[in-house]
């Protein structure tokens, strides 16, 4: 039986992250791909990363502790984290 919380597909997570990054940092969702680094490729600063994490928590129903946030270097890292914890 499926748990009460909805399980998101990788495609849904990637699309959602793209929308969040666009809203927070003005980056086109088309540029938000799993291989992109938040800092090096998408020019996301630490304050924006916190905002992205807060919005991802709300959107996907996950908790991203500060110590885990530091480990989310790429969009793919964030995708894997959300997928594993949603």
C-alpha positions in Angstrom: 0.0 0.0 0.0 1.2 3.5 -0.9 2.1 5.8 2.1 -0.1 8.9 2.6 2.6 11.2 1.2 2.9 11.4 -2.6 6.1 10.0 -4.1 7.5 12.3 -6.7 9.1 11.0 -9.9 12.6 12.3 -10.8 11.1 14.3 -13.6 8.6 16.0 -11.3 11.4 16.8 -8.8 13.6 18.2 -11.6 10.8 20.3 -13.0 9.9 21.6 -9.5 13.5 22.4 -8.8 13.7 24.3 -12.1 10.6 26.3 -11.2 12.0 27.1 -7.7 15.4 28.1 -9.0 13.7 30.4 -11.6 11.6 32.1 -9.0 14.5 32.5 -6.5 17.4 33.3 -8.8 15.9 34.1 -12.2 17.6 31.2 -13.9 15.7 29.6 -16.8 14.3 26.2 -15.8 15.8 24.8 -19.1 19.2 25.5 -17.6 18.4 23.6 -14.4 19.7 20.1 -15.2 21.0 17.3 -13.0 24.6 17.9 -13.9 24.6 21.6 -13.1 26.4 23.0 -10.0 24.3 25.4 -8.1 27.2 27.7 -7.4 29.6 27.2 -10.4 27.0 26.8 -13.2 23.9 28.5 -12.0 25.6 31.3 -10.0 23.4 30.6 -6.9 24.7 32.2 -3.6 24.3 30.7 -0.2 21.3 32.9 0.7 19.5 31.8 -2.4 20.3 28.2 -1.7 18.6 28.5 1.7 15.5 30.0 0.0 15.6 27.2 -2.6 15.8 24.6 0.2 12.8 26.2 2.1 10.7 26.2 -1.1 11.7 22.6 -1.9 10.8 21.5 1.6 7.3 23.1 1.2 6.8 21.8 -2.3 8.0 18.2 -1.8 7.3 17.7 1.9 10.9 17.0 2.9 13.1 18.5 5.6 16.6 19.6 4.5 18.8 20.3 7.5 21.5 22.9 7.2 24.3 20.3 7.4 22.6 18.4 4.5 22.1 21.6 2.5 25.9 22.1 2.4 26.2 18.7 0.6 23.8 19.6 -2.2 26.4 20.9 -4.7 24.5 20.0 -7.9 20.9 19.9 -9.0 21.4 16.1 -9.2 22.4 16.0 -5.5 19.2 17.9 -4.6 17.1 15.6 -6.9 18.6 12.5 -5.2 18.0 13.9 -1.7 14.4 14.9 -2.3 13.7 11.6 -4.0 15.2 9.6 -1.1 13.3 11.7 1.6 9.9 12.3 0.0 
